């Protein structure tokens, strides 16, 4: 399969790439801001190709991204939008620049990636957007995560809308709202808390869903959480 993992240099995204790369039939294009981490990740596999990409300034890199994707793939089977940025601050202490940075990284960037990749997708292709329980309606909310949660809620709603928009083409779109996972981002947001699931375990679930979930779901926001902090 031809797979794009958008945001795979650390945490769950990195584990997703490592899991998918075990199958030599998978050709994976992984993006990320950290060029050194990307190079290290891709160097261990013949079927993993790295593409430096900063979603916070995606418009400046959109043409480069489109050419790179077309150069690697004639078609795309799976797109997993893993990239995310969390700045944990109360709203009165968050600057407009920080708020925009989260919105660009967590929503505008991933949505722009979808816009460019969609023409290469076919009936049965699957777009999986990774959101958060913070952006899942009715879930517990936490101090300092208002902007972050709002950007993830936007991505979740966008997923529902795209499923309808892409229905005639047969491209499926789903969203996984993740709960507590022991990652660097989680530790930054909830110092001292211990999550019941690690990055590798969650990555295996995401990969399995990306490979087969389109057969059972479309336009769904699915909570993936055993608990919240």
C-alpha positions in Angstrom: 0.0 0.0 0.0 1.0 3.6 -0.6 0.7 5.4 2.7 1.4 9.0 3.9 2.0 9.6 7.6 1.7 13.3 8.2 3.7 13.9 11.4 5.9 10.9 12.3 9.0 12.1 14.0 8.1 11.3 17.6 5.5 9.7 19.9 2.6 7.8 18.3 3.4 9.0 14.8 6.8 7.5 14.9 5.5 4.3 16.2 2.9 4.2 13.4 5.6 4.5 10.8 7.7 1.7 12.5 4.7 -0.6 12.6 3.7 0.0 9.0 7.2 -0.3 7.7 7.4 -3.9 8.9 5.4 -4.9 5.9 7.7 -4.5 2.9 4.7 -4.2 0.6 3.9 -0.8 2.2 5.6 2.3 0.7 5.5 5.1 3.3 6.1 8.8 2.9 6.5 10.4 6.4 6.5 14.1 7.1 7.7 16.1 10.1 9.4 19.3 11.2 12.5 17.6 12.7 14.7 16.8 9.7 17.3 15.0 11.8 14.6 12.7 13.3 13.1 12.1 9.9 16.5 11.1 8.5 17.1 8.8 11.4 13.7 7.2 11.0 13.9 6.6 7.2 17.5 5.4 7.2 16.5 2.1 8.8 14.0 1.1 6.1 14.0 0.9 2.3 10.3 1.5 2.2 10.2 4.7 4.3 10.8 8.0 2.6 11.2 11.3 4.5 9.8 14.7 3.6 10.5 17.7 5.9 7.3 19.6 6.3 6.2 22.3 8.8 2.4 22.5 8.9 2.4 25.9 10.6 3.7 27.4 7.4 2.2 25.0 5.0 1.2 27.5 2.3 4.9 28.2 1.8 5.6 24.5 1.3 2.4 23.4 -0.5 3.9 23.3 -4.0 7.0 21.4 -2.8 4.7 18.9 -0.9 2.5 18.4 -4.0 5.5 17.7 -6.2 7.0 15.3 -3.6 3.8 13.3 -3.2 3.3 13.0 -7.0 6.9 12.0 -7.4 6.6 9.2 -4.9 3.1 7.9 -5.7 0.8 7.5 -8.6 -2.0 6.9 -6.1 -2.4 7.0 -2.3 -4.2 4.3 -0.4 -4.0 5.7 3.2 -3.4 9.2 4.7 -2.9 9.4 8.4 -2.9 12.9 9.8 -0.9 12.5 13.1 0.8 15.9 13.3 -0.1 18.0 16.3 1.0 20.9 18.5 0.0 21.5 22.1 0.8 24.7 24.0 -0.7 24.2 27.5 -1.7 27.6 28.8 -4.8 29.3 30.2 -6.6 31.4 27.6 -5.7 34.7 29.3 -2.0 33.8 29.0 -2.1 32.4 25.5 -1.0 34.8 22.8 -2.7 35.2 19.4 0.4 33.9 17.8 0.4 30.7 19.9 -3.3 30.2 19.2 -2.8 30.6 15.4 0.2 28.3 15.6 -1.9 25.5 17.1 -4.7 26.1 14.6 -2.3 26.0 11.6 -0.6 22.8 12.8 -3.7 21.0 14.1 -6.3 21.9 11.6 -5.4 24.2 8.7 -2.2 22.2 7.8 -3.9 18.7 7.9 -6.9 20.0 5.9 -4.5 21.5 3.3 -2.7 18.1 3.1 -6.0 16.4 2.4 -6.9 18.9 -0.3 -3.6 18.1 -2.1 -3.6 14.3 -1.6 -7.3 13.7 -2.4 -6.9 13.7 -6.2 -4.5 10.8 -5.9 -6.9 8.7 -3.8 -9.3 6.1 -5.2 -12.4 4.2 -4.1 -11.5 2.4 -0.9 -8.8 4.8 0.1 -8.9 5.9 3.7 -8.1 9.2 5.4 -7.6 8.9 9.2 -7.5 12.1 11.2 -6.1 12.0 14.7 -8.0 14.2 17.1 -8.2 14.2 20.9 -10.8 13.5 23.6 -10.4 17.1 24.4 -12.1 17.8 21.1 -14.8 15.1 21.6 -18.2 16.4 22.5 -19.3 15.6 26.1 -15.9 14.5 27.3 -14.0 16.0 30.3 -12.2 19.2 29.6 -9.0 20.4 31.2 -7.6 23.7 32.3 -5.0 25.1 29.9 -6.1 23.1 26.9 -8.9 25.3 25.5 -7.3 26.3 22.3 -5.7 22.9 21.7 -9.1 21.2 22.2 -10.9 23.6 19.9 -8.4 22.9 17.1 -8.9 19.2 17.5 -12.7 19.6 17.6 -12.4 21.4 14.3 -10.5 18.5 12.7 -13.1 16.1 14.0 -16.0 18.0 12.6 -14.1 18.5 9.3 -13.7 14.7 9.1 -17.5 14.2 9.3 -18.1 16.9 6.5 -15.4 15.4 4.2 -17.0 11.9 4.4 -20.1 13.4 2.8 -18.1 15.5 0.3 -16.0 12.5 -0.8 -18.8 9.9 -0.8 -19.2 9.7 -4.6 -15.5 9.0 -5.0 -15.5 6.2 -2.5 -12.8 7.7 -0.3 -13.6 7.1 3.3 -12.8 9.6 6.1 -12.8 8.8 9.8 -11.4 10.5 13.0 -9.9 8.9 16.1 -10.2 10.9 19.3 -7.4 9.7 21.4 -7.4 9.7 25.2 -4.5 9.3 27.6 -1.3 7.9 25.9 2.1 8.1 27.5 3.9 10.4 25.1 6.1 13.5 25.5 3.0 15.7 24.6 0.9 14.0 27.3 3.7 14.5 29.9 3.9 18.2 28.9 0.2 18.7 29.3 -0.3 16.5 32.5 3.0 16.4 34.5 3.1 13.6 37.0 0.2 11.6 35.4 0.7 8.0 34.1 -1.3 7.0 31.1 -2.6 3.4 30.8 -1.5 3.1 27.2 1.9 3.7 25.6 2.7 5.1 22.2 3.5 1.7 20.6 0.2 0.1 21.8 -1.9 3.1 20.4 0.1 3.0 17.2 -0.8 -0.6 16.6 -4.5 0.2 17.0 -4.3 3.2 14.7 -2.5 1.2 12.0 -5.1 -1.6 12.2 -7.9 0.9 11.9 -6.2 2.7 9.0 -5.8 -0.6 7.1 -9.3 -2.0 7.7 -11.5 0.6 9.4 -12.9 2.0 6.2 -14.7 -1.3 5.6 -16.9 -0.6 8.7 -16.9 3.1 9.3 -17.2 6.4 7.4 -17.6 9.9 8.7 -17.2 8.8 12.3 -15.5 10.4 15.2 -14.5 7.4 17.4 -13.3 7.9 21.0 -10.2 5.7 21.7 -9.7 6.1 25.4 -9.7 3.8 28.4 -9.6 6.8 30.6 -8.7 10.5 30.9 -6.2 12.0 33.4 
